[in-house]
């Protein structure tokens, strides 16, 4: 059995509940399930080095946990005219920010609301700031919060769009937002933004291969005002947005391509099945250290 973990259950399960006692039991349940699966699996794979270290502690002296970062597909260059996409969804021609993904608690949407609100308050409105939130979740509660904050006129909420349309909205946006604070798992939305060459504002994360002002704007702490500074810095400088976006795309192509991921995943299954894998077709399976920003940029190592 191969356990391919996309997060840490003990950490993630509690975030789906609000009541403290339920969160407590969800954490215990997640830890119990995780221990049983991880210790019984013949091989474990994790999508970031921190998760791999946690799973390795659970496995103790069993086979090493492999770190295999997720892959992203290179999208076709066939696109709609960005102006038509904006018109289609009633978006203006100012600086457009985007968040795409679910609205679960661990995503940190409260920080987007706080940060974008502070950015609007601190901007000159030339050009105006807008935000589009694209999700498969219900936006009823979020809509109420935005109304109370006086942001309804600045934020467009879109539900249930197919991914091809989400991709076009990302393409026509100027700044992408990732408010997630959790170090476990991997925000796949980040890869979607990077491969499409978008400048991203996100909180510091140890394992994503990101480098402040090179391939992203990294916010140092969970502070909406700091998030706002990132939005405003990118909104004011188109050249900076384009440079960071171009480097983000290069990072995605170098670190998160499917060829590397597939070779490593195949080697894990071959090991479990007792088969030989072609020499040199997969890199070392030991848990790699988390690279610094310079390492991830210069060495382009596949360990994020």
C-alpha positions as CSV (number, residue, x, y, z in Angstrom):
1,X,0.0,0.0,0.0
2,X,1.2,3.5,-0.9
3,X,-0.1,6.4,1.1
4,X,0.2,9.6,-0.9
5,X,-0.5,12.4,1.6
6,X,-1.7,15.8,0.5
7,X,-1.8,17.2,4.0
8,X,-1.6,16.3,7.6
9,X,-5.0,15.1,9.0
10,X,-4.3,16.0,12.6
11,X,-3.8,19.6,11.5
12,X,-6.4,20.0,8.8
13,X,-9.5,18.2,10.1
14,X,-10.1,20.6,13.0
15,X,-10.2,23.6,10.6
16,X,-13.5,22.4,9.2
17,X,-15.3,22.9,12.5
18,X,-16.0,26.0,14.7
19,X,-16.9,24.5,18.0
20,X,-13.9,24.0,20.2
21,X,-14.9,20.5,21.5
22,X,-15.5,19.3,18.0
23,X,-12.1,20.7,16.8
24,X,-10.5,18.8,19.7
25,X,-12.0,15.5,18.7
26,X,-11.3,16.1,15.0
27,X,-7.6,16.6,15.8
28,X,-7.5,13.4,17.8
29,X,-9.4,11.5,15.1
30,X,-7.0,12.8,12.5
31,X,-4.0,11.8,14.5
32,X,-5.4,8.3,15.1
33,X,-6.3,7.7,11.4
34,X,-2.9,9.1,10.3
35,X,-0.9,6.9,12.6
36,X,-2.7,3.7,11.5
37,X,-2.3,4.4,7.8
38,X,1.2,5.8,7.9
39,X,2.6,2.9,10.0
40,X,0.9,0.2,7.9
41,X,1.8,1.7,4.4
42,X,4.6,0.1,2.5
43,X,5.6,3.5,1.2
44,X,4.6,7.1,2.0
45,X,4.7,10.1,-0.3
46,X,4.3,13.7,0.9
47,X,3.9,16.8,-1.2
48,X,6.1,19.1,0.9
49,X,9.2,18.5,3.0
50,X,7.6,19.5,6.3
51,X,4.8,17.0,5.8
52,X,7.4,14.4,4.9
53,X,9.3,15.1,8.2
54,X,6.1,14.7,10.2
55,X,5.2,11.4,8.6
56,X,8.7,10.1,9.0
57,X,8.5,10.7,12.8
58,X,5.3,8.6,12.8
59,X,6.9,5.8,10.7
60,X,10.1,5.9,12.9
61,X,12.6,3.5,11.4
62,X,10.5,2.2,8.5
63,X,11.3,3.1,4.8
64,X,12.0,6.8,4.2
65,X,9.0,9.0,3.3
66,X,9.4,10.4,-0.3
67,X,8.9,14.1,-0.9
68,X,7.2,14.6,-4.3
69,X,6.0,18.1,-5.0
70,X,2.8,18.5,-7.1
71,X,3.0,19.1,-10.8
72,X,1.2,21.6,-13.0
73,X,0.3,21.3,-16.6
74,X,1.5,23.8,-19.2
75,X,-1.6,25.5,-20.5
76,X,-2.5,26.1,-24.1
77,X,-1.7,29.6,-25.3
78,X,-5.2,29.9,-26.8
79,X,-6.9,32.6,-24.7
80,X,-9.8,35.0,-24.8
81,X,-9.3,38.7,-25.0
82,X,-8.8,39.9,-21.4
83,X,-11.0,42.9,-22.0
84,X,-13.9,40.6,-23.1
85,X,-13.4,38.4,-20.1
86,X,-13.7,41.4,-17.8
87,X,-16.7,42.7,-19.6
88,X,-18.4,39.3,-19.4
89,X,-18.2,39.2,-15.6
90,X,-18.8,42.9,-15.0
91,X,-15.3,43.7,-14.0
92,X,-13.7,47.1,-14.5
93,X,-10.4,48.1,-16.1
94,X,-8.6,48.9,-12.9
95,X,-6.0,46.7,-11.1
96,X,-7.8,43.4,-10.6
97,X,-6.9,41.0,-7.8
98,X,-8.1,37.4,-7.8
99,X,-8.6,34.6,-5.3
100,X,-9.8,31.2,-6.6
101,X,-10.5,28.3,-4.4
102,X,-12.8,27.0,-1.6
103,X,-13.8,29.2,1.4
104,X,-12.9,26.8,4.2
105,X,-11.4,28.3,7.3
106,X,-7.9,27.2,6.7
107,X,-7.7,29.2,3.5
108,X,-7.6,32.5,5.6
109,X,-10.3,34.4,3.8
110,X,-10.7,36.7,6.8
111,X,-7.2,38.0,6.1
112,X,-8.1,38.7,2.4
113,X,-11.1,40.7,3.6
114,X,-9.0,42.6,6.1
115,X,-6.0,43.1,3.7
116,X,-8.0,44.1,0.6
117,X,-10.1,46.4,2.7
118,X,-7.0,48.1,4.0
119,X,-5.5,48.3,0.5
120,X,-8.7,50.0,-0.8
121,X,-8.6,52.5,2.1
122,X,-4.9,53.2,1.4
123,X,-5.1,53.5,-2.3
124,X,-5.4,56.6,-4.4
125,X,-8.0,54.9,-6.6
126,X,-5.9,55.7,-9.7
127,X,-6.2,53.1,-11.0
128,X,-9.1,51.6,-8.9
129,X,-8.6,48.3,-7.1
130,X,-11.0,45.4,-7.6
131,X,-11.2,41.9,-6.3
132,X,-12.8,38.8,-7.8
133,X,-13.3,35.7,-5.7
134,X,-14.1,32.6,-7.7
135,X,-15.2,29.5,-5.7
136,X,-17.3,26.4,-5.6
137,X,-18.4,27.2,-2.1
138,X,-21.5,29.2,-1.1
139,X,-20.6,32.9,-0.9
140,X,-23.7,33.9,1.2
141,X,-21.8,34.4,4.5
142,X,-18.8,36.1,2.8
143,X,-21.2,38.4,0.9
144,X,-22.6,39.6,4.3
145,X,-19.1,40.2,5.7
146,X,-18.2,42.2,2.6
147,X,-21.3,44.3,2.9
148,X,-20.7,45.1,6.5
149,X,-17.1,46.1,5.6
150,X,-18.4,48.4,2.8
151,X,-16.6,46.3,0.2
152,X,-19.5,44.9,-1.8
153,X,-18.9,47.4,-4.7
154,X,-15.3,46.4,-4.9
155,X,-15.6,42.6,-4.8
156,X,-17.2,40.3,-7.3
157,X,-18.2,36.9,-6.0
158,X,-18.5,34.2,-8.6
159,X,-19.7,30.6,-7.9
160,X,-19.4,27.3,-9.7
161,X,-17.5,28.2,-12.8
162,X,-15.7,25.5,-14.9
163,X,-12.0,25.6,-14.6
164,X,-11.4,26.9,-18.2
165,X,-13.3,30.0,-17.2
166,X,-11.5,30.3,-13.9
167,X,-8.2,30.1,-15.9
168,X,-9.3,33.0,-18.1
169,X,-10.2,35.1,-15.1
170,X,-6.7,34.4,-13.7
171,X,-5.2,35.4,-17.0
172,X,-7.0,38.7,-17.1
173,X,-6.2,39.6,-13.5
174,X,-3.2,41.6,-12.3
175,X,-2.5,40.3,-8.8
176,X,-3.2,36.8,-7.3
177,X,-3.8,36.3,-3.6
178,X,-3.0,33.3,-1.4
179,X,-4.0,34.2,2.2
180,X,-3.4,30.6,3.5
181,X,-1.2,30.4,6.6
182,X,-0.9,26.7,7.1
183,X,2.5,25.1,6.4
184,X,1.0,21.6,5.7
185,X,-0.2,20.4,2.3
186,X,0.2,22.6,-0.7
187,X,-1.9,25.4,-2.1
188,X,-2.4,24.2,-5.6
189,X,-4.0,27.5,-6.6
190,X,-0.5,29.0,-6.2
191,X,0.7,26.8,-9.1
192,X,-2.2,27.8,-11.2
193,X,-1.3,31.5,-10.6
194,X,2.4,30.9,-11.2
195,X,2.1,28.9,-14.4
196,X,0.0,31.7,-15.8
197,X,2.6,34.3,-14.9
198,X,0.8,36.1,-12.2
199,X,2.4,38.2,-9.4
200,X,1.3,36.6,-6.1
201,X,0.9,38.1,-2.7
202,X,1.1,35.4,0.0
203,X,2.2,34.8,3.5
204,X,5.6,33.3,4.3
205,X,5.7,29.5,3.8
206,X,8.8,27.4,4.4
207,X,8.3,24.9,1.6
208,X,7.0,26.5,-1.6
209,X,10.2,27.6,-3.3
210,X,9.1,31.3,-3.1
211,X,11.4,34.3,-2.8
212,X,10.2,37.7,-1.8
213,X,10.3,40.3,-4.7
214,X,11.7,37.7,-7.1
215,X,8.9,35.3,-7.8
216,X,6.3,36.5,-5.3
217,X,5.5,39.2,-2.8
218,X,5.9,37.5,0.6
219,X,4.1,38.9,3.6
220,X,6.1,38.3,6.8
221,X,3.3,37.9,9.2
222,X,-0.5,37.2,9.5
223,X,-1.4,40.9,9.4
224,X,-4.0,42.3,7.1
225,X,-2.1,45.6,6.9
226,X,1.0,43.8,5.7
227,X,-1.0,42.0,3.1
228,X,-2.4,45.4,2.0
229,X,1.1,46.7,1.6
230,X,1.9,43.8,-0.8
231,X,-1.3,44.5,-2.9
232,X,-0.5,48.2,-3.0
233,X,3.2,47.7,-4.0
234,X,2.2,45.5,-6.9
235,X,-0.8,47.7,-7.9
236,X,1.4,50.7,-8.2
237,X,4.1,49.1,-10.4
238,X,3.1,47.3,-13.5
239,X,6.8,46.5,-14.4
240,X,7.3,44.9,-11.0
241,X,4.1,42.8,-11.5
242,X,5.3,41.6,-14.9
243,X,8.8,40.8,-13.7
244,X,7.6,38.8,-10.6
245,X,5.0,37.0,-12.7
246,X,7.5,36.0,-15.4
247,X,9.9,34.6,-12.7
248,X,6.9,32.8,-11.0
249,X,6.2,31.0,-14.3
250,X,9.8,30.0,-14.6
251,X,9.8,28.6,-11.1
252,X,6.6,26.6,-11.8
253,X,8.1,25.2,-15.0
254,X,11.4,24.3,-13.3
255,X,10.2,23.0,-9.9
256,X,6.7,21.8,-10.4
257,X,6.7,20.0,-13.7
258,X,4.9,16.6,-14.1
259,X,7.9,14.9,-15.6
260,X,9.8,15.1,-12.4
261,X,6.8,14.2,-10.2
262,X,5.8,11.2,-12.3
263,X,9.3,9.7,-12.3
264,X,9.4,9.9,-8.5
265,X,5.9,8.5,-8.0
266,X,6.6,5.6,-10.4
267,X,9.8,4.8,-8.5
268,X,7.8,4.6,-5.2
269,X,5.3,2.1,-6.7
270,X,8.1,0.1,-8.4
271,X,9.8,-0.2,-5.0
272,X,6.6,-1.5,-3.4
273,X,6.1,-4.0,-6.2
274,X,9.7,-5.2,-6.0
275,X,10.5,-4.0,-9.5
276,X,13.7,-2.4,-10.7
277,X,13.4,1.2,-11.9
278,X,15.5,2.5,-14.7
279,X,18.8,3.8,-13.3
280,X,18.9,7.6,-13.2
281,X,15.1,8.0,-14.0
282,X,14.2,9.2,-10.5
283,X,16.1,11.4,-8.0
284,X,17.0,10.3,-4.5
285,X,14.0,9.4,-2.3
286,X,15.3,10.7,1.0
287,X,13.4,13.6,2.6
288,X,15.1,16.7,1.2
289,X,15.8,19.8,3.2
290,X,13.6,22.9,2.5
291,X,15.6,25.1,0.2
292,X,16.1,28.8,0.8
293,X,14.8,31.2,-1.8
294,X,18.2,31.5,-3.4
295,X,18.5,27.8,-3.7
296,X,15.1,27.3,-5.2
297,X,15.9,30.1,-7.7
298,X,19.4,29.3,-8.6
299,X,19.7,25.5,-8.3
300,X,16.1,24.9,-9.5
301,X,16.0,21.8,-7.4
302,X,12.9,19.7,-7.5
303,X,12.6,19.8,-3.7
304,X,10.7,23.1,-3.8
